[in-house]
Each structure stands twice: as structure tokens, then as C-alpha cells.
Amino acid sequence: MATLVVRLPDGTENEHEVSGELKLGRQQGSDILLTEGGVSRTHARVYSEGGTVYIEDLGSANGTFVNGERIAEPTALTPQSEVVLGDYTLSLKAASGAARSSGARKAAKPPGADAVPVGGEAGGARATRAIPSIKAKPAGGAPPAGAALAKRPARPVGALPAGGAAAGPILRGMVGPWAGKTYPLKGKVLVGRVPPAGIVLEDDSVSRKHAELEVSGGAVLARDLGSANGTLLNGDPLGPDPIDLQPGDVLQFGVVEMTFEGPQDAVPRRGASAASGRGRPAAGGDEGGDGRRKKLFVVGGAVVGLLVVAGIAKSVMGGPGAVAPTGPMGGGAVQDPASLVQDLLSECRSFASSELGAPNWEKADQSCSKALDLDPINAEGNSLIRRIRVEKAAFENYSQGEKLMARLKPEEALSFFRKIPKESEYYRRSRSKSTEAEEAVTKRSLDDCKRYLRDSQWSAAVPRCQTYMEVWCRGQSRDDLQPPLGFTLSLEGRLRKNEWRPKDPLFVKFLIARHKLEPNPAPWVCPQRDEDLGPTAVDPKAVVAEAAKRRFPNKLMQAAMMDYWAGRGSEALATLQKLRANYENAQFHAAADEMMKTMSTVDQLFKAGQSYLAGDDPEKAADPLREALEVDKSLMMELAESKPSFYRRNILADMADKSYQRGKHWADRDDKRRACKMWKLGFGFYAGNPDLNKAAGFCSTMALNTFRGAGGCPDLAAALDFAVKGDGVEEMVVDKKKELGCP
């Protein structure tokens, strides 16, 4: 049976037997999970047919390449074939008689290196790609492969490793799909989300024109171009004025982190006597670099000394694990501190990876901490440990919540689930658990609330009813929870003029219980809560972007959706036209045409309605704007109300404002009936305008007074002209008309 060898970006390899079909991608559930850059959710598949192994691209964004050529159909593989998927390289091993085990394996070690059992490095059951920090000298005295690198003097932090030197300065990605990718810097380079940027970072946190880097006279200058989310340099905001970069600096564009690296032969260092933390070192500044180099050697010497002492102690004691002394006087080669830091960071990445099972955040934290003890300003180490500690805390909260759910303690579990930040990978996993816990809490609170109210145990009833009502009220309108303007709350007895009572009997009993405990309690208000879990407020743009990604597989369609939501209708249509002109994406053309038609309709109806509003005629504007809202809802779907688009927000606000102004025009002329007609029109669009709310309350009072003073059918018709939907007058008029036999 043939074996597929997958080489990871860090140089390690995994082997997988090709039996049937293997799907490759970054989506959870793939047979071979590839989470690094350039890989689509479902990227490709490898399968065996008639003794031949084939690879087929599944419509990936960046393509699948066999021997340097992008494939468009299933392609046969041989042991000589080289396959590239993003940052991964694949090759095929011919079937052999020896039995093979599928799964992860470590890259080949130098001859004579100590054998480390899989999982043995961590002391746990989980396999890692950790590299032993000390490599033994092979028998026969021949130096092991790579021993020459161990003899090199320690390189300054931020310099490129030997053999990988760049011809000029570069940026190197540190996170996400950009991790490990390099971007050479020549002349002026624009950083942005879309072309013509020289460094394109496709992320919503990055602006179209985000920042600019310029290579000038051997220096590299960076400045922000007024981006929405800003540019950070080593954690500090970068302004419009150019700042001189130093090797090892970390630039953050939105949420994308990258490190700056200079050419190997000229690595400038900051001098200790520099007048400014951002300036070049002054004359004599090399002493700072020499001092740092000396400190590294001192740290390295201390590590070597400890290892030598430990080895001698074990040898003297004659224990079963005794080893020979290491270093110049011993028989083994010792890594220089810079190489040791890289090995510890490799361990850290391995423990934090989910490719080989559940991450071990505790071990990852320990490895990164050891690396930072040797090199406290290492940019990658600091970035890693920040993420690891967030995930470690999130994992502890998630685990504690699960345990409490198993012990039937949903209220306590819910408090732990809500502590998980939304940037954690455990955030999404906690949502279903939290919903389950919230449902259990709500059901139990409802049962307790009813029982305590029935037994008149007010002090026990109020907190339990409060817990239930906070969830129940989310599905109720404001008119069901608070009295209309001009009305007062009355919970018992017969309702009098301008008195109001909620329709839900349990809610009424809850409010009565509050009055029993406190004679004049503050009005009860439904608490505002985020739709999703998490201690921070939800960004509407992020919610819409996530929904667009789930709904539309094509990135141009996603971008068009975001442009439409933000009110950039022309840009949205231009983006869809670009997609329409690309015949390689023919499968998306029909959906793009439908989107263009919907967006154009909303835009045209919106403009027609706005022209009527500009002429102070909200009555004529109402029909096209109502239709625009309906069409907008067909595009925004479930987010139409909760995360309204630019068009919906402006239609509602403008109709409310113009209707109020027009109604006030007639009220000033003492035509209250016509004024209320205009106010009711605006109130039907949007009930959030405070002036319009007061006007609607006035009309509701007029309707009630007219109804009570009605002497016949004409007066009842006048009451209907004043009545506001939801104030109850319309229902009373209908009943009275039946009683009087009015047409």
C-alpha cells in the first residue's frame, strides 16, 4: 500500500497510508488536517484507483501544484512527484513489504542522536515534535551532522539564521495563514487588504491602505496611513511620521503580526546610549550589542556549567541514568543559546498545536517560559506565550463548566462559560454548552418562581422570577413590558383613565411581588445582553462578516456583502462585476447575478424614497421605503433586524424624523387629526425617536378621550384616526362598533 508523506512548514513529516480516500484541508474533520497558510477549508483529496494514486484539487483558493504546475483535474502521482499545497509539501512512497504505521513521525535525526520515544519528551501520552536540546556524539568520533552550526558564536537576536539570509530586509509573518511567509522590502511598499498593496493581508482588521514601508539609504522606515484599527510597533501605536525599524521589531497591522528582519551581513543593533528608544545607536553604540552578546554567552555558559555539574554528579553516584560530562571537557556537543531558544520555541509550538491531539497548554507555557528566560525580548516567544495563556485560562473555564454541567449545576457552569473570551478557540465550543445551561437555569427558575408566588413567599420568589424574566423578556416588545407614554402602571384592581397593566399574568405577579418587598421599587427594565457569550460587546461588523463567510463560499461575494452592509452600494456592485468577468468562477455567476439584482433594487428604492423625503412628503416615501426594507431583509436574512444595514438604519431614522416634522407642521395649524396620521406613519417605521414617542403618546391619549366621549359611529371613526397600534383603543372601538351596529 502506498504512503503519502506530508512535510510541515517546520520541517517535520507525517505519513499516511493511502487506503481509499484522504481529504486534505484546514477544516476540522478533514482526514489530514493542514492548519498553516495557503490551505482552503476543503483543499484536495488523494485516492487510490486501480493501483494508482491520484490527487484532485477541490476548488481551493490557492490551488494544488504537482511538479510546479497547477492541476485542474485528477493527476496521477509517482514517488518522483512533488505536490505543493500552500506551505505544505507532499510526496509519495511506494508500497513496501515492511509494515508501516500511519500517523505522525518525527523528521530523521542525525546519526547517533539519542532516541527519544514519541511522547516521552513531554512525560505524557501526547506526541510532540520537540527536539532534544543536547545531541550526543556518535560512536567512532565522527562529528554529527550540523555540529558545525553548534560551534558558531551566538548570533544577535533578530538576525537571520545562517543559510537563510535575505538579500535585503524582509517582513516575516508570525500568526495565522501568514506564519513563516516572508515579504521582501524594496523601495516603497504598501501594506493593505487588497491590491495594489505590495503586501496583501486579507483580513477584515486590515484597511485597504493600511501602512507604508520605505527602504531608504540602508534604513527601513514605517508609518501608518490612517488605518481604521491602527498599526503597532512593539505594542506601541505607530503614527503618520516615519519610524526607523530595527531587526527584531514586531509590527502589527490590525491583528496580523509580523517581525522585521534585516540582511544577515548588516544587523543594526540599538545602542545603550541612544537618546531615544526609536533612534539608531550613537557612536560607541556597539558596546550595547557587545554587552548583549556577552550576556548571551554568560547565560549559555551558566547552562553548560549546570549540565556539566549534573552529568558529573550522576556519574559519581553511578545511577542507572548516568551520562558523560558534556562540553569541551566531555564527550558531547552543546547547543549555543540561540539554538536552544529555537528548540524550546519548537517544543512550545508543538504542545500548543492541535494536529497531534488536544493541546497541552501547561507544557506549552513551560517551554515558552524557558525560552524567554534565555531571551526575554524574543518577539515570537512573547507572542506565543500571550496566546497560550489566554487559551490556558479559557480551557480551564471550559473544563470547569463541563464538570459543573455533569454535576447538574447549570447556574455555576454558565458563569464559567461566560468567562471565555471570544478570541479563544474554546469560545465556539462553549456556545452550545452555554445554551444548554441557560435553558436548564431558565426552566428551574420558572418552576421555583411559580411555586414561591403561589405560596406568597415574596423574598424567595423575586430573585427566582428575576432570573426567568431576564430571559423571557428578550422575546417581548417594549409595549408588553412598559406603560405607553402618558400612562401609569396599575397592578391591581380595575383600570382607570390613563392606567396600564401588562398582559402576561406571571409578569404581573412578579411585579406585585417586587412591590410587596419594596413599596416604591424602580421600574423594572429588561436587561440588555449580547446575543453571544463573552465578556465583551459583540462587534456588529464581525457578526455580519462571519455570517457572510458561512453563506458565501467566494471571497468576492463576501466582500460585496460587507460593502453593501456598510452602505457602499457602488463598490459592492463593482466587486460582483469583477467576479462576473472571471470565467474561472463560473459556478458563482448565478448567485452573483442574484446579489447584484437585489442590491440594485434596494439602492434604487432607497434613493426614490429619499427624494420624496427631501420634498417633505413622507406619505409618498413610505411605499418605496417599505419595499426596500423587504428586499433588504431577503438579503440580510436573520441579521436584518439585529444587525441592520446602512440602508435599513437610514430608512427607519429618516422616516421617523421627517414624519415627526411633518406632523408638527399640521399640529401647529391645529389639525391634530392630520398630525396624528403623520406621527403614526413614522411610528410604524421606527419607535426609537424620542420626539415621535411623545407625539404617539399624545395621539393615544386623544384616541382614548375621543372614544370615551363618542356619541355615535362618526366619533368612533375619529377615535381610530388617533389610535396608535398597541395602545388597545383600536380593539375597544371595534367592539363598540359591533355593539352599535356601525358599518
N, C-alpha and C positions, 0 to 999 in steps of 0.2 A: 504494500500500500504506500502511495506517495506521501511525502510530508511537506507541508508548507512552513517555511521559515520566515518569521516576521521580525525584522530588525527595527527596534525602537529608536527614537531620536537620541537617547542617551547611550546608545551602542549595545545595549543588551538585546538578547534574542529570545523569542518564544517559538516553540514548534507545535504544530497542529496536524494531526493525521487527516488526510482528505478522504473522508468516507461519506458519500452522499454530497450534501451541500453545506458550505460555510458562508454565512453572511457577515460582511465586514462593515463597520460604521461606528459612529460615536453615540448612537442611541442605545440606552440601556436595553438589554435583551438580545443584542447582536451576538452571534456566535464568537466573533473575535472583536472585542471592544477596543477601538482606537480613539483615544480622547484628545490627542495633541492636534496641532494646527493642520488646516487644509483638508480635513476629512468631513464628509457630509454625514447626516444622521444615518441614512442607509446608502452607503457609498458603492459597494460592489459585492459580487458573490463569486466564490470559487467552487467548482463542482467537477466530479469525475464522470465521464461518459465513454463507454467502450474502451476503458483502459487509458484514456487520455484526459488530462486535467485542463480545464478551461477556466478563464476568468472573464467576467462580464461586468461592465460598468452599469450602474442602476440609476443613471441620470444625475450623477454627482455634479456639484457646482464647479469643482476644480479639476475634474477628470481623472482618469486612470491611464497610466503610461506604461507601455511594455516596450522595453529596449529603446526608450526615448521617444516613442510615438504614441499619441493619444488614441485610444481604441474607441470604436463606435459600435462594435458587435463582439460576441463571444470570441475569444482568442485563445488558441492552444498554447500551453506552457511546456517548456522543457527545462532540464536542470541548468541550461545556459541562459535562460530568460531572466531579465531583471525587471521587476514591477515596482512602480513608484505610486503611492497614494499619499498625497500631502507630504508630511515629514517622515513617512514610513517607507521602508524598502522591503520587498517580498522576493523570495526565491523559492525554488522547488528542489526538493531532494528526491532522487529516485528511490523506489521501494527496495529494501534490502532484506536479507534473511533474518537479520538480528531484530529482536523485538524492541519496539520503541514505545516510550510513554509520551502521551500528548500532554500539553500544558507548558508552563513556564520553565525555562532553563537559564542558567547563568552563562554569560559570554565566556569564551575559552580563557583559561588562566595561563600565566607564564609557566614554563616547565619548572617543576619543583615547588610551586607555590603551595602553601598549606591548604589542604582540602577542608572546606567549611560546609557542613551539611545544610541543605535547604531548610531555612527556618532556624538554624542553630545560632545565627548571629543575634537574633532578637530574643532568644530564650523563650520563644513562644511557638505556637503552631503555625503562624503565618509566614509564608516565604517572603524574602526580601531580595533586593539586588545589591545589598550592602557589600562593599569591597573591604577585605581585611586591611587594617592600617599598616601592618608590618608584613613584608614578604620575605620568606626565608630564602637563603642562598641555596641553590640546587647542589646536589652531590657532584663531586668532580671539580669543584672550584670555578666552573664557568659562570660568569655573571648572568643573572636572569634578564629576560627581555625587559627593556625600559629602565635598567639600572642606571643608565647614563642620565636619565631625567632626574633621578633621585639625588645625583651628585651636584646638580645645578644649584647655584645660590638662590635663595628665595627671591621671587620676583615681587615688585611692588604691587600692592592691592590695586586692582583696576587695570593692570596691564594685560594684554592678550597673552595666552599661553603660547609657548614655542611651537612652531609648526602651523599655527593658526593665525599668524599675524596678518593684520589687514594692511593693504597698501596705503590706506588713509583712514581717517576717523570714521566710526560707524555707530549706529544705534543697534542695540540687541534687545529683542523682546524678552519680557520676563514672565508674562502671565498669559493665560488663555491660548487662543489659536496663534498668537504671535510669539509664544515662548520659544527661544532658541533661534528665531529668524533674525537675520542681520540686514541692515539697511545702510549702504554706503552713503557718505555725505560729501558732496562736491558742489561748490558754488552755493547758490541759494536753493534750499529745499523747503517746499511747503508741506506741512503735515495737516491732513484733513480727512473727512469721512468719504469723500468722493473725488474722482479726477476733476481738475487737473493736478491734484496734490501729488507730489513725488512719493510721499509715504502715505499710502491709503490705509486707514484703520476703520474698518466697517463696524462701528459700534455707535449706538444711539447717544452715548455720553460725549462723543467727539463731534465737534462742529464741522461744517463744510470746509471752512478755512480756519483752522484751529491755532496753529503756531507756525513759526518760521525759523529755520536754522541756516546759518551762513558761515561758510569756511572762508576766512579772511586772514592772510598773512600767517598761516600756521595755527591760528586760533579758530575756535568754533563758537559762534555767538548764537544764543537762543532768545526768542521773545515771543510773547503771547499776542495773538491777533484779535483780542476782544472776544474770545470764545465764551460760550454760554456756561460751561462747567469749569473753566479755568485750566491753567497749566501749573503744575507744581514742580519745583526743583528741590530735591531732597526734603520734601514735605512743606516747603515754603512757597507761597504764591509767586508766580512769575508775571511780571508786568510787561508793558509795551516797550520798555527800554531793553536793548540787547544786553545779555549777561554772558560772560565768558565761561564756557564749560570746562570742567576738569575730568580726567579719566576716573571712572567710578561713580560719577554723578548719576542720580536716578531722576529721570523726567517722567511725569505722569500727565498724560493727555486724557482728561475725563477720568475713566477708571483704568485706562491702559498704561501699564508701567513699562518703561524701557530704560536700559542703562547705557551710558555713553562710554565708548572705548576709543582710545587714541591708537595711532600706529605703534607697533612694537618697538621701533627704533627711537622713538621720541615720546616718552611718557612723562609729561609735566607733573610735578607734584606741588602741592601747596606749601609754601614756606611758613615756618612757625612765626616769623616776624612780620607777616603780611598785615598791612594796615586794615584791610577789610577781609572778611571771610569769603568774599566772592572774587577777590583780586588775584592776580598772578603773584608768585613769590618774588620778593625783592632780592637784591644782591645778597648772596650768602644764604639764600633760602634753601639751598641743597642740604644744609645742615639738618633741616627738618626731615627730608627724605632719608638721609643717612641715619638720623636718630631713630626713625621708624624702622628702617631695615635692621638696625642693631637690636631694637626691641623685639622684632620678629625672631632674630637669631637667639636672643636671650630666652624667649618663650620656648623656641624649638629646643634649645639646649637643656632647659629645665625638663621638658617632656622626655628627651633622650635620657637624661640623668635618672629620672624616676623609673623608666623602663629598665635601665641597666641595673639599678638597685633591686628592683623587683625580680629580675632574672637571676641575679647573684643570690638573693635570699632564697629563692625556690631551689637553686642548685645546691646551696649549703644544706638546706633542710631535707633534700633528697625526696621531695614529694613526687607522687606519680605524674604530676603535670609539669615537672621541672623543665626549664628551657635554657638554652645557652644565652650568655650575655649578648646584647646587641650593640651596634655602634662600631666605631673604629677599632675597639679592642675586642669585640665579639665576632661572631660568625655571620651576622645578618646585616642587611642594608636597612637604614631608617629613612622614612619619608621626610622631605622638608616640610615645614609648617604649612606653606601654601597648598601643597598636595594633600596634606592631612585635612585641611579645611574643606577642600573639594570632595574628599571621600566622605567626610561627615555630612556634608550637604546632600551627597548622593544617597546616604542612608536616610536622611530626613525626608527627601522626596519619595523614597521607596515606601517608608512607613506611612506617609500621607496619601499614597496612591490607592485607588480602589480597583486597579487592574488585577491585583493578586488576592483579592478578598476584601473584607472590611478593613478600613484604615485603622492603624494603631496610633492614636493621637498622642498617647503618653510617651511612647518610644520616639515618635517624630519630634516632640518637644525636647526630649533629652538630647537627641542627636544635633538639632539645630542650636540648642543652648551651648553644647560643647564647641561647635564651630564658631559661635560668636564669642566664646571665651578666648579663642585664639585670635579672632579677627573681629572686634566689636563693631566695625563700621562696614562690614560686608553687606552690600546692598541686597543681594539675593537672600542671604540668611535672615536679614531683618524683615524682608517682605514675606518670606516663608513662615517665620515664627508668628507674625501678626495673624496670618490666615489660620495657622494651626491652632492658635489659642482661641480664636473665635469659634472654630469648628469643635474644638475640645469642649468648651463650655456648652455649645449647642447640643453636642452628643450627650453630655451629662444630663441636661434638662430633658431631652427627648427620652433617654433611658428611664429617668425617674418618673416621667409622665406615663410611660408604658407600664411600669411596675404598679403605679397607683391605680391605673385602669384595671389591671389584673386583680387588684385587691378591692375592686368596687368602690373606689374613692374618686369619682369623676370630678368633683369640685377642686380637690387638691391637684389632680392631674392637669386640669385646664389651666391652672396658674403657672405650671411649669411649661406647658406647650406655648403659652403666650410670651414667654421669655426668649424664645428662639428668634433671632433676627432674620429678616427676610433675605439677607445676602448669604445666609448659610445654606449648605446643600441639604440640611435636615429640615429646612423650612417647609418645603413642599410635602415632604413625607409626614410632617406633623399635622397638616391641614385636615386630612380625613380623620385622624385620631381626635383632633380637637372638636370637629363637628360631632363625632360620636359622643365625646364627653359632654359637650354643650347640650345635646339632646337629652342625655341622661339627667343632667342637672336640672334642665327645664321641667322635665316630667316629674321628678321628685319634688321640685319646688311647688308645682301646681297642686300635687296631691296634698302636701303639707299646708299650702295656703287655704285650700277649701276646708280642710279639717279644722284648722285653727279658727277660721272665720265662723264656721258652724258652731263651735264651742265658745265663741266670744272671747277667745284668748288673744287680745289685740296685740300685746307686746311680742308674742311669738308669731302672729300672723303677718305683721308688717314686713319684717326682713325677708320672710319666705315668699310673700306675694311680690315684693320688690324685685327679687331675683327673676321670678317668672315674667313680670310685667316688662322688664328691661328687654327681654327677647320678644315678647308678644307685640309690643308697641311698634316694632320696626315695620310690621306689615300693615299698620293703620295710618290713615291720613290725619293731618293736623286737625281737621274738623271733628274727628272722632275722639280727640284727646283734650282739646282746649275749647273753651267757650268762644263763640264768634265775638267780634268787636262790638262793644255796646251791651253785652250780656254778662251776667254774673253766674257763678256756679252755685247750684242748689241741689243738694244730695238727697234730701228727704222731704216728704210732703208734696202738696200739689204745686206745680209750676205756676208762677205768676208772670206778670209782664216783664220782659227782658231778662228772664231767668232761663238757665240751660242746664241739662243733665246728660252725661254720657249714655249711649245706647247699650253698651256692654254691661250686663249686671254684675259680673265679677269685678270689673274695674270700678264700678260704683261702690261695691262693698269694700274694696281695698282703700279707696279714698275716705270712706266713712271710718275705717279702722285708723287711718292716719289722724283724723280729727279727734278720735277718742283718746289717742295718746298725747296729742298736742292741739289745743283749741284753735289756733290760727297758724297752721303749717304753711310753708311756702308752696306756691303752686307746683304740682308735680309735672316734670318735663321728661319726655323720652330722651335718655342719654344718647348722644351722638357717638357712634362707634365705627371703626374702619370695617370694611367688608372682609378684609383678610386679617389673618393673625399677624402679630408682630407689634413691638413697642413703638414703632414709628409710623407716621401717617403714610398712606399709600399715595404714590405719585400717579395722578390720572394718566399722564403720558406713558408711564411704564406699563400700566394695566392695558391700555389700548395697544401698545406695541406688542405685548405678549399675546393678546387676542389676535392681532394681525398675523403674527408668526404661526399661530396654530391654524388659522383659517386659510392662509395663502402660502403655498409652497415656494412661490417665486419671490425673490428679494425685491424686484422692481414693483411688484404688486403691493408688497408690504410698505415700501417707501411711498407709493402713491396713496395708500390708505392713511398714513401718518400726515402727509401733506394736506389731504382733504380734511382730516380731523382738525388740523391747525388753521384751516381757512385758506390754504394756498391752492385754490382750485386749479389755476392755470398750470402750476408746477406739477400737480397730480396728473392732469391730462397729458402734459408733455412727457412725463415718465412712462405712462402707459403707451403713448405713441412710440416711444423708444423700444419698448418691449414688443409692440406690434410689428416693428420694422425688422426684428431679428427672427429669421425663419428657423433658426435652430431651436427656438422656444415655441414652435407652432402649437404644441399641446396646451399652451396657456392663452392663446389668442382669443378663444371664445369667451373665456372668463374675463379677459381684459376688455373686450368689447362691451360686455355687460356692465362692468365697472364704469367705463367711460360714459355709457348712456345714462347710468344712474347719477353719476356726479354732475354731468352736464345739465340734467333735469333739475337737480337741486339748485345749482348755481343760477340757472335762468329764472326759476320761480322765486328764488331769494331776491334777485335783482328787480324782478317785476313788483314784488311786494314792497321793497324798499322805495321804489319810485312813487308808489301810492302814499306811503308813509311820509315821504318828503313833501307831498302835496297836502298833508294833514287830512288824509282820508283813510283812516284805519278800517272802515267798513269794506271798502274795495280791496284793501290789502289782505283782509282776513282769508279769502278763498285761496289765492296762490300760496300764501304762507302756511296754511293748514296742509295743503297738498305737499309742499316742500318738507314739512315735518314728517309726513307719512313716508315719503320716498327716502328721506334721511334714515328713518327707522329701519327700512328694508336693508340698508347698507350697514348701519351700526349695530343692528340687531339688539342683543340683550344689553349692550352698553349705551344705547340711545339715551336713556333717562339718567343712569348713574354717572356716566362719563360723557356728557353731551359734547357734540362737535361745535366748532366755531359757528356754523350756520344755525344750529338749534339754539345756542345760548343767545345769539343776537336777535333771532326772531322773537323769542319769548320776552327778552328785556325791552326791545324796541316797541313791540305791540302793547306791552303794559304801559310804557311811558307815554306813547302817543295817544292811547285810549284815555288815559287819565287827563292829559292836557285837553283833549277834545271834549271830554265830559265836563271839565271845569269851565270850558267856554260856554256850554249851554247852561250850566248851573249859575254862572254869573248873570245870565239873561233870564233867570228864574224859571227855566224849563227843566224842572227836576226829573220829569219822566224821561225826557230825551237824554239827559245827563246820565241817568242810571243805565240806560240802554248801552251807552258807550263804555261806562265803567264795567258793566257786566261782561261786555265783549272782551275787554283787556284782561279781566279777572279770570275768564275762561282759558286764556292762553297761559297766564303766569300769575300765581298768587303770592309771589315773593316781594312785590313792590310795596313798601310801607304806605305810601300815599294812596295807592289803589286799594289797599286793605281797609284803610279808614273810610274811603268812599264806598266800598262794598258794604261795610258795616252800617253806614248811613242809609243806603238803599234797603238793606234788610229791615232796619227799624221802620222805614217808611212803608214797606210792604206789610209788616205786622199791624201797624196803625191803620192802614187802609183796609185791611181785611176785617179788623175788629169793628171799624165804623161802616162796613159795607151795608148798604140798604137794598141791594139788588145785584143782578148779574153784571151790569156795566162796571160797578165798583169792584167786583171780583176780578174783572179783566184788568183793571188798573193795578190791583194788587199784584197780579202776575208780572206786569211790566217792571215792578220794583223788586220782586223776589229774586234772591240770589241762590244759586244752586247749593243745596246743603243746609240752608237755614230752616227748612221744614215748612215754610209758608206755602210753597207750591203744593205740597200734599194736602194741607188744610184747605186750600182753595178748591182743589179737585173734589174733595169730599163734600164741600159746601155747595158746589155747582150741581152735584148729583142730587143733593137734598132739595135744592131749589128748582131742579129741572132745567138748568141753564144749558144752552146749546154748546 
